Amino acid sequence: MSVRVRRVYEAPDPGDGLRVLVDRLWPRGVSKDAAHLDSWPKGLTPSDELRRWFHAGQGSYEEFARRYEAELAAPEAAEALEGLRASVAAGPVTLLTAAKEPEHSHAAVLLRLLTS
């Protein structure tokens, strides 16, 4: 099982395997061709409300992660997460994000859930 997080702005790597964009919004300045995406499951992304709340600095990363995990328990998101788990079991997966600090983003929460 191999899953990792990378910024979408980085050049694709031969070891990326399945490249999955995990952001709700399309990253600025990246063309669809340059992104080399295999999947964009918007059902896995944080809600607009949660994303805005976190980016406004209204809460801690730990609270954001807790709220995001609660969103991932909803039926549509849980189904998308199970699909991603199946992809991870089948081969390498790279979660792509435009976040400046991927280690403090929703992508890190997904990584933890997929590797635990």
C-alpha positions, -999 to +999 in steps of 0.1 A: +000+000+000+016+032-011-001+066-008+014+100-006+006+137-008+021+161-033+014+196-044-004+197-078+022+223-089+050+198-088+059+179-120+044+144-123+067+117-110+068+081-125+061+067-090+029+087-086+007+059-097-030+071-097-030+109-094-061+121-075-069+158-070-084+162-035-092+199-037-128+212-042-116+241-064-094+238-095-058+250-087-049+283-101-024+284-130-026+247-137-040+234-170-059+202-170-033+187-193-004+197-171-021+183-140-021+147-154-051+138-132-067+104-131-095+113-108-111+143-091-136+130-065-152+162-053-172+141-028-140+137-008-133+174-004-142+195+026-174+214+022-173+250+012-184+261+047-157+241+064-131+253+039-140+289+044-141+285+082-106+271+083-091+296+058-106+324+078-085+313+108-115+307+130-103+274+145-074+251+150-061+225+125-072+198+150-108+211+150-107+214+112-095+177+110-123+166+134-150+184+114-136+171+081-136+135+094-172+140+104-180+152+069-163+121+055-186+099+075-216+111+054-228+085+029-216+101-003-182+109+011-178+076+029-185+058-004-159+080-022-134+073+006-139+035+003-134+038-035-101+056-028-091+029-003-097+003-030-074+023-054-047+025-027-049-013-022-045-018-060-013+003-064+004+036-056-018+067-052-008+103-050-032+128-034-027+162-051-035+195-035-028+232-041-024+238-003+007+257+005+012+234+036-001+200+026+009+186+061-017+210+076-045+205+052-074+181+044-049+161+023-030+151+055-063+140+071-071+118+040-035+104+041-039+095+078-073+078+072-059+059+042-028+046+060-043+037+094 
